[in-house]
Amino acid sequence: MFDTVDDRATQALPDGRLVACANTLEVLAIWQDIANDSAYARGLRGLGADSVIVDVGAHVGLASMYFADRIPAARILAYEPAPTTFACLRENFARHVPRGVTFDLAVGAEPGTSRFVYYPAGPSLSTLHLDAADERRNIDTVMSNVGSPELAGESMQGLVRTKEELDVRVTTLTEIARQHRLDVLDLLKIDVERGELDVLNGIDDEMWPRIRRIVVEVHDICGRLRQVLDRLRKLDYQVEVSQSPIFLGASVHIVVAVRD
């Protein structure tokens, strides 16, 4: 299952486009989930041709590719701290997201540096926020939902057997808006493996009114989903919560927040 790991592999998507990646099976699974997940479509619905999109936790750029497919002229800023994954992201933007710009940065509550754990066998699990129990729960649930519960332990062991730890640079959304003069942020996408509260905490009071829509993956640990929903509702967003079928019973939820 894990013999497709390579620093610079290439995988063809169902539409024939080639994507640079470190794990070909992971890319196919993520693309299928994005393409079939109406949360991303809801986030984009009604946005104009000149929209500004910020992709936090961009991985190899699949979500940004999805956005660019639907709004070709959108300005897309994508953030990914893992060096191997970032190299793939940059290559994929050059091929498929010509109006996008990539940054090898994490996004959090405060600027600085932080310790990052990278899993070569499962790059999408790489994180600033380790939680082995949450990872096991989610992988076991996915294996069960796809009809292979007997593979759960093996899959978990394979995905996290090898890890690399490194220090990465961290910025905030407030700083991003300042540096890039973002008067309006039409869509903010966040997928950062348990770091979502830190990303939201890096938005100051002046920045919040500029953000029209948010699509954020939330790991519901210790009431985190309720915290995120309460915060967004207090900021006058209309919110919806969903789960991908493969994550039913896991901690992973998708929150779409809209304020037009």
N, C-alpha and C positions, 0 to 999 in steps of 0.2 A: 504493500500500500504506500510505502514511503520511498520507493526507489526512484521517484520522479523528482527528487530534490536536487537542485542544481543552482549554482550562483546566478547563472543567466540562461535559464531554459526559455523556450518559446512555445506557446500554446495557441492553437487556432480556436477562436470562438465559433459558435454555430453559424455565424454569418460569414465566416471565412477570414476575419481580421486576425492578424497575428499579435499576440500580447507577450511581452517580456515578463518573466516571472521567476520565482525561486521554487515553486511547487505547482506543477501543471494541474493536478487533481483539485487542489484547493481553488485555483482560479476558475475552473469549470463550475465547481459547486457555488462559489460566490456569485459568478455571473448569472447563473440560473436563478439564484435567490433574488438578486437585484432586478432582473428582467421580469420576474413573476410577482414582485412585491409592489402592491399598489401604494405603499407608503411613499415611495419615491415619486410616483406619478402624482400623488396628491400634493406633495411638496412643490412640484413644478407647475401645477395647474394654474393657468391664467397669467404666468409670468411673461414679461415682455422680451423682445429680441435683445435688448441691451442690458439684461439682468446681470447682476454680480452674484457669484456663488463662491462660498468658501467651503472647502472640503477638508475637514480636520480628521486625521487618521485615514489618509487617502489610500494606504496600502499601495498596490501597483496601478491604481487609477481607474478601476472598473466603474465606480460610481460616477466619477467625473466624465468618463466616456459616455455613460448613460445620459448624463445631463447634456453633454455636448451634442449627442445625437438628436435630442429634442429641441434644444435651443442653440443652434450652431454658432450664433454670434455672441453668446454669453461670455462674460469675462470670468474665468475660473481660476481661483488661487487654491493650490493643493499643498497640504502639509503632511510630511511623513519623516519620522526621525531615524528609522533603521537604515543604515547605509546600503545594504544589499537591496532592500525593498525600494529605497529611494532611487537607486540606479535604474531599476525597472520602471518605476513611475516616470522618471525623466524621459526614458526611451519611449514609453507609451504615449506620453504627451506629445513628443515630437512627431509621432506617427498619426495620432488620432485626435488630439485636442489642441489644434494649432493656436487657439486664442487663450490657452491656459498657461499658467506659470507655476513651477514647482519650487518648494522650499524644504530643505532638510532640517526641519525643526519639529519638535513636539509643541503642543499647545496646552497650557495649564493655567493655574491660578496666579502664578507670579513668574516673571522672567528670571532666567538663571540657568542652572544646569541640574540634571536629575539622573538617577541611575535607571537604566533601561534594560530589560531582559528580552533578548531576541531568541526565538526558537526557529532554527533553520528548517526543521521538518514541518512546522506549522506557523509560518510568518504572521498570519492574521491573528494569532494568539499572543503575539509579542506585546509587551505592556510596561508601563511605569508602575502598575499596581498589581503585584502578585497576589493570587488567592487560589491556592491549589484545590481547595474544596469546591469553589465555584467552577473552576475549570473541569474538574472531574464530573460534577453534577451535569454540566452542560453537554459534555462529550458523551457521557452515558445516556443522557436523554435523547440526543440526536441519533445515536446508534440504535436505541430502542425504537424510535419513531420511524427509522428507515428499515426496520425489520431485522436488525443484526445486533441484538443485545449481547450476544456472545463475544462480539468484537470490542466491546466497550473498554475493558481493561487493557487489552492489547493496543487499542487506538490511543488511549491516554498515555501509555508508556512510550509508544513510538513518537508521539507528538512532542513530548517534553523531555525525552531522554537526553538530548543534547541542547544546551543553552549557552548563549554568549551574553555577558554583561558588559555594558559600556555606558559612559556618560554622554548624554545628549543635551543639546541646547534647547531651552524652553522659552517660548514667547506667550503672549496672551492675545485674546481677541481684541481687546482694547488697543494694544500696541499695533496689531495688524491693521486695524481701521485707521489709526493715526499715520502709520508709515505709507499706506497705500491710498490715503485720502478717500476712504469709503464713506460717502455721505449716506448711502443706503446699502444695506446688505440684503439682497432679495431672498437668498436661501442659504442657511447655515446647516451643513451636514456634519454630524459628529459620530464617530465610531472609534472609540479609544480604549476598549477593554477595561472597564471599571474606572476610567478617569473622567467620566462625563461631568461629574459635579465640579471637578477642578476646572474644566473648560468653562463651564457656566460661571464659576466664581471669578474667572478672569475677565468678565464683562462688567464694566462700571455703569453707574446710573446714566451717564450721558450717552453711552453706546447702545443701551437696550432699545430705545425708541427707533433706532435705525434698522433693526433686524425685523424683517417682515415675516419670515417663515423659518422654521427649524425642523429638521428631521434628525432625531438623536436616538442612538441605541443606548438603552438603559439596562444595566444589570441590577435586578431587584434584590439587593442585599441590604439587610437591616433597614428596610423601609425606604430604600432609595427611590423607587419608582414614585411613591407618594410624595416624597420631598420634591422631586422634579416637577410633578404635575401641579403641586400646590404653588410652587414658585412661578411657573409659567402662567397659571390662571390669575395670580395676583398681578401679573404684568399685562393682563387683558388679552392673552392668547386664548383662542379656542383650541382645545387639545383632543386628540384621539390616540388611543393605545391599541396596538395589535401585536400579534406574535406570528412569525413564520411557522407554517405547519411543522417543520422539522424541529422547532424549538418549543413546541407545546409541552409544558411541564418544566421547562428550564427557566433560568433567571433572566434570559434575554428577551427584552421587549423593545418595540419601536414606538416612539412617541413622535407624532406630527403636531406641530403647533403653528397656528396661522393667525396673523393679525394684519389685515390689509387696510 
